[in-house]
Amino acid sequence: MLLAVISDTHGLLRPELLRELGARGPFDRILHAGDVGDSSILDALRVFAPVIAVRGNVDREGICGQLPATEAVELDSCLIFMLHAIEDLDLNPAAAQIGVVISGHSHQPSISYHDGVLYLNPGSAGPRRFKLPITFAILRINSGKPSAEIIELDME
């Protein structure tokens, strides 16, 4: 499976992101790790693939405010757990047989492995914070085995 992982759009849907989604797809799903900022972003992403999204700290009203705080989804025999802020993780992913934990919030893209679990933060695809890059991630799942890469958007 091929998944796009996005976070922290904060109401800004960059044309550079849409261009990359179009060029790198088709995707099986798009996962949004919160701070959507405007439900029209979810609608625009659905053009590329079905969207699974969680609520972030700025998603207080309307459709975005009704998103779940966490989501667990199994795709290609891999259990994925989504939440906005990794600090709010209140379970042991390895014990729960979770293969991937996806979070956002920090705007800092990262990929790491702990106890056999892939931890993925796609960074921010929305407004730039400090001097951090504008990014999203691609998550591949092959027979239950996840791998990820961070994609930096060309902002020139």
C-alpha positions as CSV (number, residue, x, y, z in Angstrom):
1,M,0.0,0.0,0.0
2,L,1.0,3.6,-0.7
3,L,0.0,6.2,1.9
4,A,0.5,9.9,2.0
5,V,1.0,11.2,5.6
6,I,0.3,14.9,6.3
7,S,0.1,17.0,9.4
8,D,-0.2,20.6,10.6
9,T,-1.8,22.2,7.5
10,H,-3.4,24.9,9.8
11,G,-5.9,25.8,7.1
12,L,-3.2,26.2,4.4
13,L,-3.3,23.8,1.5
14,R,-0.2,24.5,-0.5
15,P,-0.3,24.0,-4.3
16,E,3.2,22.4,-4.0
17,L,1.7,19.6,-1.8
18,L,-1.1,19.0,-4.3
19,R,1.4,18.8,-7.1
20,E,3.5,16.3,-5.2
21,L,0.5,14.2,-4.3
22,G,-0.5,14.1,-8.0
23,A,3.0,13.2,-9.1
24,R,3.7,10.5,-6.5
25,G,0.2,8.8,-6.4
26,P,-2.0,7.1,-6.8
27,F,-2.3,6.7,-3.0
28,D,-4.4,4.1,-1.2
29,R,-5.1,6.5,1.7
30,I,-4.1,9.9,2.9
31,L,-3.5,10.1,6.7
32,H,-3.7,13.6,8.3
33,A,-2.3,13.8,11.8
34,G,-4.2,16.8,13.0
35,D,-4.2,20.6,13.0
36,V,-6.2,20.5,9.8
37,G,-7.5,24.0,10.4
38,D,-10.3,23.9,7.8
39,S,-12.5,21.0,6.6
40,S,-12.1,22.2,3.0
41,I,-8.5,20.7,3.2
42,L,-9.9,17.3,3.9
43,D,-12.3,17.7,0.9
44,A,-9.4,18.7,-1.4
45,L,-7.3,15.7,-0.2
46,R,-10.2,13.3,-0.9
47,V,-9.6,14.0,-4.6
48,F,-6.4,11.9,-4.3
49,A,-7.5,9.1,-2.0
50,P,-9.8,8.4,1.0
51,V,-8.7,10.4,4.0
52,I,-8.3,9.3,7.6
53,A,-7.7,12.3,10.0
54,V,-7.4,13.0,13.7
55,R,-8.1,16.2,15.6
56,G,-5.3,18.6,16.5
57,N,-5.1,21.3,19.2
58,V,-6.3,24.0,16.7
59,D,-9.2,21.8,15.4
60,R,-11.8,23.1,17.9
61,E,-14.9,23.9,15.8
62,G,-17.0,22.5,13.0
63,I,-16.1,19.3,11.2
64,C,-12.5,19.4,12.3
65,G,-13.5,19.7,15.9
66,Q,-15.5,16.5,15.5
67,L,-12.6,14.5,14.3
68,P,-11.4,11.8,16.8
69,A,-8.4,12.5,19.0
70,T,-6.9,9.1,18.1
71,E,-7.5,6.6,15.3
72,A,-6.4,3.0,14.8
73,V,-6.6,1.5,11.4
74,E,-5.3,-1.7,10.0
75,L,-3.9,-1.6,6.4
76,D,-2.2,-4.5,4.7
77,S,-1.8,-6.4,8.0
78,C,-0.2,-3.4,9.7
79,L,-1.9,-1.6,12.6
80,I,-1.4,2.1,12.5
81,F,-2.2,4.4,15.4
82,M,-2.7,8.1,14.8
83,L,-2.7,11.0,17.3
84,H,-1.7,14.6,17.0
85,A,0.9,15.0,19.8
86,I,3.2,12.1,20.6
87,E,3.3,13.3,24.3
88,D,-0.4,12.2,24.5
89,L,0.4,8.6,23.7
90,D,-0.9,6.6,26.6
91,L,-0.3,3.0,25.5
92,N,2.6,0.8,24.7
93,P,2.6,0.4,20.9
94,A,4.8,-2.7,20.9
95,A,2.6,-4.4,23.5
96,A,-0.5,-3.5,21.5
97,Q,1.1,-4.9,18.3
98,I,1.0,-1.5,16.6
99,G,3.3,-1.3,13.6
100,V,3.3,2.5,13.1
101,V,2.6,5.4,15.3
102,I,1.9,8.6,13.4
103,S,1.9,12.0,15.1
104,G,2.4,15.7,14.2
105,H,2.2,18.8,16.4
106,S,6.0,19.6,16.6
107,H,6.3,20.5,12.9
108,Q,9.6,18.6,13.0
109,P,9.7,15.7,10.5
110,S,11.1,12.5,11.9
111,I,11.3,8.8,11.3
112,S,12.5,6.5,14.1
113,Y,12.1,2.9,15.3
114,H,11.6,1.8,18.9
115,D,10.9,-1.8,19.9
116,G,10.0,-2.7,16.4
117,V,7.5,0.1,16.0
118,L,7.9,2.8,13.3
119,Y,7.3,6.3,14.7
120,L,6.5,8.8,11.9
121,N,6.0,12.6,12.1
122,P,5.5,14.0,8.6
123,G,6.4,17.5,9.8
124,S,4.2,20.4,8.6
125,A,2.7,20.8,5.2
126,G,1.2,24.2,6.2
127,P,2.7,27.4,7.5
128,R,6.4,27.4,8.1
129,R,7.4,27.4,11.8
130,F,10.8,28.8,12.7
131,K,13.2,27.5,10.1
132,L,11.7,24.0,9.8
133,P,11.2,22.6,6.3
134,I,7.7,22.2,4.7
135,T,7.2,18.4,4.4
136,F,4.9,15.4,4.2
137,A,5.7,11.7,4.3
138,I,5.2,8.7,2.2
139,L,4.4,5.5,4.1
140,R,4.7,2.2,2.3
141,I,3.3,-1.0,3.7
142,N,4.4,-4.3,2.0
143,S,2.9,-7.5,3.5
144,G,2.6,-5.8,7.0
145,K,6.1,-4.3,6.9
146,P,6.1,-0.4,7.0
147,S,8.7,1.9,5.6
148,A,8.6,5.7,5.4
149,E,10.3,8.6,3.8
150,I,10.1,12.4,4.3
151,I,9.4,14.5,1.3
152,E,10.5,18.2,1.5
153,L,8.3,20.4,-0.7
154,D,10.1,22.7,-3.2
155,M,9.0,26.1,-2.1
156,E,10.8,28.1,-4.8
